[in-house]
Amino acid sequence: MTEDRKVIVSIADEELSSIPAVVSALEEAGLTVDAVLEPIGTVTGSIGSGDVAALQDVPGVRDVELQRDVDTR
């Protein structure tokens, strides 16, 4: 079993009007969506670590980044 990774997906500017369709495609690729931030064209969620690269191939995706925890103490 692969560990789930938290990711931040950036939607391409030319696809901002189609965010619901891009989100559906991300879910089909295996993403469990946590939040859709339409005003900034960003989707957050989690996916198995072995499947992260597949998100980059979803039409409308500009970039996929692994979410990092930052200690601000």
Secondary structure, 3 states (H helix, E strand, C coil): CCCEEEEEEEECHHHHHHHHHHHHHHHHCCCEEEEEEHHHCEEEEEEEHHHHHHHCCCCCEEEEEECCCCCCC
